[in-house]
Amino acid sequence: MLKDIYLAKIYFSNYSAYKIRPILIIKELGNDLICLQLTSQIKENKIIIKNSDLTKGFLRKDSLVVYPKNFTLHKSILHKYITTINQNLFNSIYEKFCITIGCCPTNH
């Protein structure tokens, strides 16, 4: 599951409703997953995932990785598998995420 992009149920803060959104799994903790949100709203100086960065599957549009905003989801909230990113891009995303939040990038 590490490096995988899924559609997942992302609940509003009051848990009254949810939207299906793309997420990247960066860490597994038993049945819980630490994830980063993806968006198609491309901005400069951010990490972009393109179809050439994938090991299988495809994206309809290039996607921007939203970091350091991360969240934890239970595996049961995953809706649909989309694709998997390559190891080099994953390492770059993980390192930039960890540097931003102040953790060690060597233990993923």
C-alpha positions as CSV (number, residue, x, y, z in Angstrom):
1,M,0.0,0.0,0.0
2,L,3.0,2.3,0.5
3,K,3.3,4.6,-2.5
4,D,-0.3,3.8,-3.6
5,I,-2.8,6.5,-4.6
6,Y,-6.4,5.7,-3.7
7,L,-9.7,7.5,-3.7
8,A,-10.8,7.7,-0.1
9,K,-13.7,8.9,2.0
10,I,-12.5,12.2,3.5
11,Y,-15.0,13.2,6.2
12,F,-15.8,16.8,7.2
13,S,-14.6,17.9,10.6
14,N,-18.1,17.3,12.1
15,Y,-18.3,13.9,10.5
16,S,-21.7,14.8,9.0
17,A,-20.7,14.0,5.4
18,Y,-17.7,13.1,3.3
19,K,-16.2,13.6,-0.1
20,I,-14.3,11.1,-2.2
21,R,-10.7,12.6,-2.7
22,P,-7.4,11.2,-4.0
23,I,-4.7,10.4,-1.3
24,L,-1.1,9.1,-1.3
25,I,-0.2,6.6,1.3
26,I,3.2,7.4,2.9
27,K,3.1,5.1,6.0
28,E,1.3,2.1,7.2
29,L,0.6,1.6,10.9
30,G,-1.4,-1.6,11.2
31,N,-4.8,-0.8,9.9
32,D,-4.1,2.9,9.9
33,L,-2.5,4.8,7.1
34,I,-0.7,8.1,7.1
35,C,-1.7,10.0,4.0
36,L,-1.2,13.1,2.0
37,Q,-3.9,14.8,0.0
38,L,-3.6,15.2,-3.8
39,T,-5.1,18.0,-5.9
40,S,-5.2,18.9,-9.6
41,Q,-4.8,22.6,-8.8
42,I,-1.2,22.9,-9.9
43,K,1.0,25.5,-8.3
44,E,4.7,26.3,-8.7
45,N,7.4,24.9,-6.5
46,K,5.4,21.9,-5.3
47,I,5.8,18.2,-6.0
48,I,3.8,17.1,-9.1
49,I,2.9,13.5,-9.9
50,K,2.7,12.8,-13.6
51,N,1.8,9.6,-15.4
52,S,5.6,9.2,-16.2
53,D,6.1,8.9,-12.4
54,L,3.9,5.8,-12.1
55,T,4.8,2.2,-12.0
56,K,1.2,1.1,-12.9
57,G,-2.1,2.7,-13.5
58,F,-2.7,6.2,-14.6
59,L,-3.9,9.7,-13.5
60,R,-6.5,11.7,-15.5
61,K,-4.6,14.8,-14.7
62,D,-1.2,15.7,-13.2
63,S,-1.6,16.0,-9.5
64,L,0.0,18.1,-6.8
65,V,1.0,16.6,-3.5
66,V,-0.3,18.7,-0.6
67,Y,2.2,18.7,2.2
68,P,2.8,19.0,5.1
69,K,-0.9,18.6,5.7
70,N,-1.2,15.0,6.5
71,F,-3.9,12.8,8.1
72,T,-4.5,9.3,9.3
73,L,-7.2,7.0,7.8
74,H,-8.3,3.5,8.6
75,K,-7.9,1.1,5.7
76,S,-11.7,0.6,5.6
77,I,-12.1,4.2,4.4
78,L,-10.3,3.5,1.1
79,H,-12.7,3.6,-1.7
80,K,-10.8,2.6,-4.9
81,Y,-7.2,1.9,-5.9
82,I,-5.9,4.3,-8.7
83,T,-2.2,3.9,-9.2
84,T,1.3,3.5,-7.6
85,I,4.1,6.1,-7.8
86,N,7.8,5.1,-8.4
87,Q,10.3,4.8,-5.6
88,N,12.4,7.8,-6.5
89,L,9.4,10.2,-6.5
90,F,8.1,8.6,-3.2
91,N,11.5,9.1,-1.6
92,S,11.5,12.8,-2.7
93,I,7.9,13.4,-1.4
94,Y,8.7,11.6,1.9
95,E,11.9,13.5,2.5
96,K,10.3,16.9,1.8
97,F,7.4,16.0,4.0
98,C,9.7,15.0,6.9
99,I,12.0,18.0,6.5
100,T,8.9,20.3,6.6
101,I,7.5,18.7,9.8
102,G,10.9,18.1,11.4
103,C,11.2,14.3,11.4
104,C,14.0,12.1,10.2
105,P,13.6,11.1,6.5
106,T,15.5,7.9,6.8
107,N,12.9,5.6,8.4
108,H,10.1,5.0,5.9
